[in-house]
Structure formats: structure tokens, C-alpha cells
Amino acid sequence: MMGEYSYRKNRIFKYITIQDKNVKIPDLPKGEDKLTLFMDIDDILLHVFICDQNFGYLANPASKDPEHEFFLKEIGQPCLVYMRDYWEEFMDYLRENQDRIDPVIYSTGVQPYVESILNYVDPGQQIFRTRLFQNACYIFEIEEEEILYLIKDISQFRNRDIRRSVLMDSKPTNFMMTPENCLPVFAYTAEYAPNTEDEKDPHLLNLIDELDGLKDAEDVRPILAKKFKIRQLLKNSKLI
């Protein structure tokens, strides 16, 4: 598998700029073999609407009132936070399984923005003790095709076993570096509000089931590759 990773990276890396070569995450305590769950928070647990400078709240697609609001001074705009159905149950699951899962926030957002959200979702850093921000992402750019993305690479963290690492994300471009480690998520946009309990979005409950089946696996890659076939999807999309 290492040769396979090297081949893919050599092919992709000519379009990549590493922003910060010194980004690190803590070692797991000696003797622990927890599953490392790298996950974003945007469009997975919640959706954030940043008010448009010209149109204000008029461009907001959300169909319900926000659960939280904060002002981001870096851009001088208010941000509305809409929580996904069953987000509290998902957080409870991570809290109850801290002996088997180490959740790591891995976001393309800048630190002030992400921390403002996490202050509401995880006050006191009780669950997401490790947090990675935009500087931990690579810049992927193909100038002649006008392609520009921020992408993630969980394999850069060599102190975590790649066999026991999962990247849970809603953007396929983030799967390019380690497709066999990826757990895809349907993005949450807050455009639909349920009227009854039966109409609630069950996706986070489904993700709990997925993680329950992975947390004790010796190697998550065959399981994820067989179920989601991310590599083939990326090939079909000409991303790898």
C-alpha cells in the first residue's frame, strides 16, 4: 500500500502546495490503538450562513431559525449556525466512545471561524481536543484548467496508524490523497426543515452505525473501499 500511496502522491503533488510543513497532532497514549476520526464540522454537524455584504440575510437558503449566531470580526459579518438533526446524539456517541475513537477536527476554515463554531458545539474541548485548520490543508491548483481547491491529507500525520484512520468529509476533492480511508457524508445545507419526527434527517444516526462498525477494525481501508468505492469514483471524475 505504501508504494500505491507514493505513486498517487507523485502524480498529484506536482499540482500541490504545502502551506505548513510543521503541522502536527499529538501521539496517542502508549498502548492505545484508538481509531483516529478526522472530520470537518461544516456541512456535517451543521451549516453556517455568512451574511452577504450586499444582500444581507436575503440570500439565506435556510428553512428554519438558527440555533446559534456569532459575529466574525475578521470579515465584519454575522454568522448564523443551523444544527443538523441528531447532532447531539452524534456528539454523545463520540463522548461515550472516547476509549475507542479519537475525534480530530480537520477543517478548511481559518482558526477564528472554526473556534467560534466549536465554542458553541464543544465548549471546553471535551470531545474535539485536537483541531486542525486551513494551514493543515494543501493548495491543489491546475492553472491551465482554472482548478483551485484546498484539500486534506491525513497520511501526513505519520504518528497515527493509517490503517486505523478515517477521514469523514462531504467534499470528494478531500478524498484524493487517501481514498481508501474516506467515509463520505451527505452535505447538510439547512434548506429543509422537518415538520414531524419521521421527517428528520437520519444521516448522523447512520454515521454512528458506520463508525460503530469501524472502531474496532484492524484495518478500515478494505471495509471503506468495498462499501464506498471512492477510488473508482475519483477516477471517473478525473480527480486521480
C-alpha positions as CSV (number, residue, x, y, z in Angstrom):
1,M,0.0,0.0,0.0
2,M,2.9,2.4,0.6
3,G,4.0,2.1,-3.0
4,E,0.5,2.8,-4.1
5,Y,0.3,6.0,-1.9
6,S,3.7,7.1,-3.3
7,Y,2.6,6.7,-6.9
8,R,-0.6,8.6,-6.4
9,K,1.1,11.4,-4.5
10,N,3.9,11.8,-7.1
11,R,1.2,12.2,-9.7
12,I,-0.9,14.7,-7.7
13,F,1.9,16.5,-5.9
14,K,3.0,18.5,-8.9
15,Y,-0.2,20.5,-8.5
16,I,0.1,20.8,-4.7
17,T,1.5,23.5,-2.5
18,I,2.0,22.5,1.1
19,Q,1.1,25.5,3.3
20,D,2.6,24.5,6.6
21,K,5.1,21.6,6.9
22,N,5.2,21.9,10.7
23,V,1.6,20.9,11.4
24,K,1.4,18.1,13.9
25,I,-1.0,16.3,16.1
26,P,-0.3,14.6,19.5
27,D,0.7,11.0,19.7
28,L,-1.9,8.6,21.1
29,P,-1.0,7.4,24.6
30,K,1.3,4.4,24.6
31,G,-0.6,1.2,24.2
32,E,-3.8,2.7,22.8
33,D,-5.0,1.8,19.4
34,K,-7.9,4.2,19.0
35,L,-9.5,4.9,15.7
36,T,-8.4,8.4,14.6
37,L,-11.5,10.1,13.2
38,F,-10.5,13.1,11.1
39,M,-13.7,15.1,10.4
40,D,-14.9,18.5,9.4
41,I,-17.7,20.2,11.2
42,D,-19.1,22.4,8.4
43,D,-21.9,20.7,6.4
44,I,-21.6,17.6,8.6
45,L,-22.9,18.5,12.1
46,L,-24.1,21.9,11.0
47,H,-24.5,24.6,8.3
48,V,-23.2,28.1,8.6
49,F,-24.6,31.0,6.7
50,I,-22.4,34.1,6.5
51,C,-24.4,37.1,5.8
52,D,-23.8,38.6,2.4
53,Q,-22.2,42.0,2.4
54,N,-24.6,43.2,-0.3
55,F,-27.8,41.2,0.3
56,G,-27.6,40.6,4.0
57,Y,-29.9,37.8,5.1
58,L,-31.9,37.7,1.8
59,A,-29.5,35.1,0.3
60,N,-30.0,32.7,3.3
61,P,-31.5,29.4,2.0
62,A,-32.2,28.0,5.5
63,S,-35.8,26.9,6.2
64,K,-35.6,27.3,10.0
65,D,-34.4,29.7,12.6
66,P,-30.7,29.3,13.5
67,E,-29.7,27.7,16.8
68,H,-26.7,30.0,17.3
69,E,-25.3,33.2,15.9
70,F,-21.8,34.8,16.2
71,F,-20.1,37.8,14.8
72,L,-16.8,37.1,13.0
73,K,-14.8,40.3,13.3
74,E,-12.2,39.1,10.7
75,I,-14.8,39.7,8.0
76,G,-17.1,42.1,9.9
77,Q,-20.2,39.9,9.3
78,P,-22.6,37.9,11.5
79,C,-22.7,34.1,11.0
80,L,-25.8,32.0,11.6
81,V,-25.4,28.4,12.7
82,Y,-28.0,25.7,11.8
83,M,-27.6,22.4,13.6
84,R,-28.3,19.1,11.8
85,D,-30.9,16.7,13.2
86,Y,-29.4,14.4,15.8
87,W,-26.2,16.3,16.2
88,E,-26.4,16.0,20.0
89,E,-26.8,12.2,19.7
90,F,-23.7,12.1,17.5
91,M,-21.7,14.2,20.0
92,D,-22.9,11.9,22.8
93,Y,-21.7,8.9,20.8
94,L,-18.2,10.4,20.4
95,R,-18.2,11.2,24.1
96,E,-19.2,7.7,25.1
97,N,-16.6,6.1,22.8
98,Q,-13.6,8.1,23.7
99,D,-11.8,4.9,24.7
100,R,-12.1,3.7,21.1
101,I,-12.3,6.8,18.9
102,D,-10.1,9.9,18.9
103,P,-12.0,12.6,17.1
104,V,-9.9,15.3,15.3
105,I,-11.4,18.3,13.7
106,Y,-9.8,18.8,10.3
107,S,-11.3,21.9,8.6
108,T,-10.5,24.0,5.6
109,G,-11.7,27.1,7.6
110,V,-9.4,29.6,9.3
111,Q,-8.9,29.2,13.1
112,P,-11.1,32.1,14.3
113,Y,-14.0,30.9,12.3
114,V,-13.7,27.2,13.3
115,E,-13.1,28.0,17.0
116,S,-16.2,30.3,17.1
117,I,-18.3,27.4,16.0
118,L,-16.7,24.9,18.3
119,N,-17.1,27.2,21.3
120,Y,-20.8,26.5,20.8
121,V,-20.7,22.8,19.8
122,D,-17.9,21.6,22.1
123,P,-17.4,24.1,24.9
124,G,-14.3,23.2,27.0
125,Q,-12.9,21.0,24.2
126,Q,-14.3,17.9,25.9
127,I,-14.6,15.9,22.6
128,F,-12.6,17.7,20.0
129,R,-9.3,18.1,21.8
130,T,-7.2,18.2,18.6
131,R,-8.1,20.8,16.0
132,L,-6.6,21.3,12.5
133,F,-7.3,24.4,10.4
134,Q,-6.8,25.7,7.0
135,N,-3.0,25.8,7.3
136,A,-3.1,21.9,7.6
137,C,-4.6,21.7,4.1
138,Y,-2.8,21.6,0.8
139,I,-3.5,24.0,-2.1
140,F,-4.3,22.0,-5.2
141,E,-4.1,24.1,-8.3
142,I,-4.1,23.3,-12.0
143,E,-3.7,26.8,-13.5
144,E,-4.4,25.8,-17.1
145,E,-7.7,24.3,-16.1
146,E,-8.6,27.0,-13.6
147,I,-8.9,24.5,-10.8
148,L,-8.2,25.6,-7.3
149,Y,-9.1,23.6,-4.1
150,L,-8.0,23.3,-0.5
151,I,-7.5,19.5,0.1
152,K,-6.8,17.4,3.1
153,D,-4.2,14.7,3.6
154,I,-4.5,12.6,6.7
155,S,-1.4,10.5,5.7
156,Q,0.8,13.4,6.6
157,F,0.3,12.6,10.3
158,R,2.8,9.7,10.5
159,N,2.3,9.3,14.2
160,R,-1.2,7.8,13.5
161,D,-1.7,4.4,12.0
162,I,-3.2,4.9,8.5
163,R,-4.9,1.5,8.9
164,R,-6.8,2.9,11.9
165,S,-7.6,6.4,10.4
166,V,-10.8,7.7,8.8
167,L,-11.5,10.9,7.0
168,M,-15.2,11.8,7.3
169,D,-16.0,14.6,4.8
170,S,-18.6,15.9,2.4
171,K,-16.2,17.1,-0.4
172,P,-14.9,14.4,-2.8
173,T,-11.8,16.5,-3.6
174,N,-10.6,15.9,0.0
175,F,-10.5,12.2,-0.7
176,M,-7.8,12.4,-3.4
177,M,-4.8,11.6,-1.1
178,T,-6.2,8.7,0.8
179,P,-9.3,7.4,-1.0
180,E,-9.4,4.1,0.9
181,N,-9.7,5.9,4.3
182,C,-12.7,8.0,3.4
183,L,-16.2,8.0,4.8
184,P,-18.4,10.2,2.6
185,V,-21.0,12.4,4.1
186,F,-24.1,14.0,2.5
187,A,-23.6,17.7,3.0
188,Y,-26.1,19.5,5.2
189,T,-27.4,22.8,3.9
190,A,-30.3,23.6,6.2
191,E,-32.6,24.0,3.2
192,Y,-35.2,21.6,4.6
193,A,-36.8,21.7,8.0
194,P,-38.8,18.6,9.2
195,N,-42.4,19.0,10.3
196,T,-42.6,15.7,12.1
197,E,-40.1,13.3,13.9
198,D,-40.3,11.0,10.9
199,E,-39.1,13.7,8.5
200,K,-35.9,14.4,10.4
201,D,-32.6,13.9,8.6
202,P,-31.2,10.5,9.9
203,H,-27.8,10.8,8.3
204,L,-25.9,11.4,11.6
205,L,-27.5,8.3,13.1
206,N,-26.4,6.4,10.0
207,L,-22.8,7.7,10.5
208,I,-22.9,6.5,14.1
209,D,-23.7,3.0,12.8
210,E,-20.8,3.3,10.3
211,L,-18.3,4.3,13.0
212,D,-19.5,1.5,15.2
213,G,-18.5,-0.9,12.6
214,L,-15.1,0.6,12.1
215,K,-14.0,1.5,15.6
216,D,-12.6,-2.0,16.3
217,A,-11.4,-2.9,12.8
218,E,-7.7,-3.8,12.4
219,D,-7.7,-2.0,9.0
220,V,-10.6,0.3,8.0
221,R,-9.4,0.6,4.4
222,P,-10.8,-2.7,2.9
223,I,-14.1,-2.1,4.6
224,L,-14.5,1.5,3.3
225,A,-13.1,0.7,-0.1
226,K,-15.5,-2.2,-0.6
227,K,-18.5,-0.2,0.6
228,F,-18.0,3.2,-1.0
229,K,-15.6,2.6,-3.9
230,I,-14.1,6.1,-3.6
231,R,-11.1,5.4,-5.7
232,Q,-13.3,4.5,-8.7
233,L,-15.5,7.5,-8.2
234,L,-12.5,9.8,-8.2
235,K,-11.1,8.1,-11.3
236,N,-14.4,8.5,-13.1
237,S,-14.4,12.2,-12.1
238,K,-10.8,12.6,-13.4
239,L,-9.6,13.7,-9.9
240,I,-6.9,11.0,-9.7
